[in-house]
Amino acid sequence: MFIPSTIILQSSAAAQQPGTGAGSVWVMIILMFVIMWLFMIRPQRKQQKELEKFRNELKKGDKIVTAGGIYGTVDEVKEKTLMIKVGGDVRIKVDKNSVVRDFTEDAPVNNQQNYQK
C-alpha cells in the first residue's frame, strides 16, 4: 500500500503542536476581561466617586434633585440626611444617597434663538 508523503508530513506537523488552540483561547478570555474593565467598570467607578464627592460637598442653599424626582433647596445638612425645602414652608428629610443631581446652575434654554427668521 502506498501512502502519499504529503499525508505523512501533515500528520507529523499536527503531532508536534498540541494545545496551541488552548493558549489562544485563554488570551482571548483575558483580553475580553481587560476590554470590559476599560470600557465598563472603570468609567462607572469614576462616576460613582464624583457623585460621592458631590454629596459630601452639599451645603445650605444648593438646589438638588432626588432619585424620586423631587426638586428642592438644601435647608440643613447632617451626616447622612438632608432637610430640603420643596416649596413654601414644606420641608422634607431625605437620605444623602438619594440626591442625584445639582441644578443650581441650570437655566431654562431659550428655544426662540434656534428658530430665527
N, C-alpha and C positions, 0 to 999 in steps of 0.2 A: 504494500500500500504506500502510495506517495503522498506526503504532506507538504504543501507549499511552504516555502521558507518565510513568507510574509506572515502566515498564521503563527508560526513559532516565535517570530520576533515580537509580534503584538502581544502574545500571551506572556512572554518573559518581561516585557516592559510594564505590563499591568501588575505583575507579581512584585516588581521592585518598588512600587509606590503605593503601598497600602495605607489607608487612613488619611489621604490628602483631602478628602471631602469633609471629614470631621473637623479639621482645623479651620477650614474656611467658614463652616457653619458657626463656630464659636466666635470668629472675628466678626461675622455679620450680627450676631446677637449682641456682642459688646458695642459695636458701632450703633446699633439701634438704641441701646440704653443711653449712650452718650448724646445722640441727637435728641432724644426725648428730654433729657436733662437740660440741654441747651435751649430748646425751644418751648418747653412747657413748665418745668419745675422751677428753674432759675428766675424767669420773669415773674412768676406767681409769688415767690418768696420776696422778691424786691417790692412788689406791690403791697404785700402784707406788712412789711417793715415800714413803708411810707404811711400806710393807714394807721398803724400803731403810733407812729411819731405824731401824726395829725391829732389823734385822740388825746395823747398826753399833753399836747400844747394848747388845748382848748382853754379859752378864758371867757370871762363875762363879756357879753355883748356880741359874741360871734354868732353868725346866722348859720344854722345847720339844717340838715335833712336826715331823718332817721331811716332805718331799714323799712319801717312800716309806711314811709311816705309822709311823715309828719314834719312840717316846716315850723321852725321856731327859732327863738333867740336864747342863747345861754344866759341864765339868770344866776345860777350858782353851780360851782364845780366842787365835787368831792372826789375821793379816791376812786370809787368805782361807779358813781352815779352822777347824773346831771339833773338840775332843775331847769326846765326850759319854759319860756313864755310862748304860748301859741296864739294868743290874741286877747286883748283886753286884760282882765285880771286872771285869766286862766293859765295856771302853771301845772306842768306835769313832770313827774320824776321818771327818768329813763336811765337805762344802763348805758355806760360809755361805749360798750361794744356794739350798741345798736346804731350809733352815729356812723353814717357812711359818706357824707359829703358836706363840704362847706360851700355856702352860696353867698358869702359876704360880697364878693367881687362881681357876681353875676348881675348883668344888667340886661334889660329887655333889648333885643335887637330890632332895629327899625327896618322892616322889610320894604318900606317905600323906596329906599335908596336903590334897590336892585331893579325896580320897575320904572325908571325914569323914561320919559317920552322923548 
